[in-house]
Amino acid sequence: MTASTQQIPQNGQDHLLTPGEVAAMFRVDPKTVTRWATAGRIGSIRTPGGHRRFRESEVRTMLAELTNDADMVNGIGTAR
């Protein structure tokens, strides 16, 4: 088990997403999401069956950061 891969929490406080759901949010292939998890770019949780799941809060934070970075590159939201 790596630092970015954990077992499923029993309290279930954060909604878990499949690689396909995360891929749809980022508009990438699900295999890309799996590569990100393997590389440590995004944390993942393993189900008892060995499948990856991603915390929705972490995914939304990463998506917001990428969106903000893209806005800054495109000059949106900067002082004029």
Contact map, one row per residue, 1 for C-alpha under 8 A:
11101100000000000000000000000000000000000000000000000000000000000000000000000000
11111100000000000000000000000000000000000000000000000000000000000000000000000000
11111100000000000000000000000000000000000000000000000000000000000000000000000000
01111100000000000000000000000000000010010111100000000000000000000000000000000000
11111110000000000000000000000000000000000011110000000000000000000000000000000000
11111111000000000000000000000000000000000001110000000000000000000000000000000000
00001111100000000000000000000000000000000000111100000000000000000000000000000000
00000111110100000000000000000000000000000000111100000000000000000000000000000000
00000011111100000000000000000000000000000000000000000000000000000000000000000000
00000001111100000000000000000000000000000000000000000000000000000000000000000000
00000000111110000000000000000000000000000000000000000000000000000000000000000000
00000001111111100000000000000000000000000000000000000000000000000000000000000000
00000000001111100000000000000000000000000000000000000000000000000000000000000000
00000000000111110000000000000000000000000000000000000011100000000000000000000000
00000000000111111000000000000000000000000000000000000011100000000000000000000000
00000000000001111100000000000000000000000000000000001111000000000000000000000000
00000000000000111111110000000000000000000000000000001111000000000000000000000000
00000000000000011111110000000000000000000000000000011100000000000000000000000000
00000000000000001111111000000110110000000000000000011100000000000000000000000000
00000000000000001111111100001100000000000000000000000000000000000000000000000000
00000000000000001111111110000000000000000000000000000000000000000000000000000000
00000000000000001111111111000100100000000000000000000100001000000000000000000000
00000000000000000011111111111101100000000000000000000000000000000000000000000000
00000000000000000001111111111000000000000000000000000000000000000000000000000000
00000000000000000000111111110000000000000000000000000000000000100000000000000000
00000000000000000000011111110000000000000000000000000000000000100000000000000000
00000000000000000000001111111000000000000000000000000000000000000000000000000000
00000000000000000000001111111101100000000000000000000000000000000000000000000000
00000000000000000001001100111111100000000000000000000000000000000000000000000000
00000000000000000011011000011111110000000000000000000000000000000000000000000000
00000000000000000010000000001111111000000000000000000000000000000000000000000000
00000000000000000000001000011111111100000000000000000000000000000000000000000000
00000000000000000010011000011111111110000000000000000000000000000000000000000000
00000000000000000010000000000111111111000000000000010000000000000000000000000000
00000000000000000000000000000011111111100000000000000000000000000000000000000000
00000000000000000000000000000001111111111100000000000000000000000000000000000000
00010000000000000000000000000000111111111111000000000000000000000000000000000000
00000000000000000000000000000000011111111000000000000000000000000000000000000000
00000000000000000000000000000000001111111100000000000000000000000000000000000000
00010000000000000000000000000000000111111110000000000000000000000000000000000000
00000000000000000000000000000000000111111110000000000000000000000000000000000000
00010000000000000000000000000000000110111111000000000000011000000000000000000000
00011000000000000000000000000000000010011111100000000110010000000000000000000000
00011100000000000000000000000000000010000111110000011110000000000000000000000000
00011111000000000000000000000000000000000011111000011110000000000000000000000000
00001111000000000000000000000000000000000001111111111000000000000000000000000000
00000011000000000000000000000000000000000000111111111000000000000000000000000000
00000011000000000000000000000000000000000000011111100000000000000000000000000000
00000000000000000000000000000000000000000000011111100000000000000000000000000000
00000000000000000000000000000000000000000000011111110000000000000000000000000000
00000000000000000000000000000000000000000000011111111000000000000000000000000000
00000000000000000110000000000000010000000001111001111100000000000000000000000000
00000000000000011110000000000000000000000001111000111110000000000000000000000000
00000000000000011110010000000000000000000011100000011111011000000000000000000000
00000000000001111000000000000000000000000011100000001111111000000000000000000000
00000000000001111000000000000000000000000000000000000111111100000000000000000000
00000000000001100000000000000000000000000000000000000011111110000000000000000000
00000000000000000000000000000000000000000110000000000111111111000000000000000000
00000000000000000000010000000000000000000100000000000111111111100000000000000000
00000000000000000000000000000000000000000000000000000001111111110000000000000000
00000000000000000000000000000000000000000000000000000000111111111000000000000000
00000000000000000000000000000000000000000000000000000000011111111100000000000000
00000000000000000000000011000000000000000000000000000000001111111110000000000000
00000000000000000000000000000000000000000000000000000000000111111111000000000000
00000000000000000000000000000000000000000000000000000000000011111111100000000000
00000000000000000000000000000000000000000000000000000000000001111111110000000000
00000000000000000000000000000000000000000000000000000000000000111111111000000000
00000000000000000000000000000000000000000000000000000000000000011111111100000000
00000000000000000000000000000000000000000000000000000000000000001111111110000000
00000000000000000000000000000000000000000000000000000000000000000111111111000000
00000000000000000000000000000000000000000000000000000000000000000011111111111000
00000000000000000000000000000000000000000000000000000000000000000001111111111100
00000000000000000000000000000000000000000000000000000000000000000000111111110000
00000000000000000000000000000000000000000000000000000000000000000000011111110000
00000000000000000000000000000000000000000000000000000000000000000000001111111100
00000000000000000000000000000000000000000000000000000000000000000000001111111100
00000000000000000000000000000000000000000000000000000000000000000000001100111110
00000000000000000000000000000000000000000000000000000000000000000000000100111111
00000000000000000000000000000000000000000000000000000000000000000000000000001111
00000000000000000000000000000000000000000000000000000000000000000000000000000111
